[in-house]
Amino acid sequence: MAFRSGEGTTDLVTSPDRIDREALSALQLLAGERVRRVWRTGRGYLVMTNLRCVEVGRKEQVFSTGDWELGPSFFFYNLGPPKVVLGHYLRLSEEHERHAVAVHVFFHEAYAIAEEIEAAREAGRSEWLLRRAQVEAASRASEARALYEGRGVVYSVAKMRCDYCGNLMSVTATVCPSCGAPHP
């Protein structure tokens, strides 16, 4: 699909170079995350990466410090099937009910976008599983190295699973090292 100009704010954008650079920096890409598709929305963009779909939009506050803000993020490991509502609204939601989050975005091409996102879901889930295994392996290697360098002094590091992606993380961490989700 090619970018079509002059059709309003819901035109398809198929290459990451069409997104505003400030909006791309507000996206805060994770390590190894790549932008695959970008679609214009009413106030910004819906961005599909190899790991998630995320809304990036213009701030609506009068006295905002920046022009762009990160909206809802839907990671492929728990993204439910996209649904088209009323023919033009794309509904994205998480599969688990614990943190019920959903967003409706207006598109002229909602069915085509839903098909693209659905096609990317399984590959995205597989990439999250691989990423999770790599993060846990690196964590175990780091703990073994610390034990060796400590010359027999054992330091116990309490771990917990991230509520969002399930990766192991330190109980003192404020954000997940894998998915970037905040933790109290």
Secondary structure, DSSP 8 states (H G I E B T S, - for coil): -----SS-TT-EE-SGGGS-HHHHHHH---TT--EEEEEE-SSEEEEEESSEEEEEEE---TT-SSSEEEEEEEETTTB---EEETTTEEEEEBSSSTT--EEEEE-TTHHHHHHHHHHHHHHHHHHHHHHHHHHHHHHHHHHHHHHHHTTT------EEE-TTT--EEETT-SB-TTT--B--
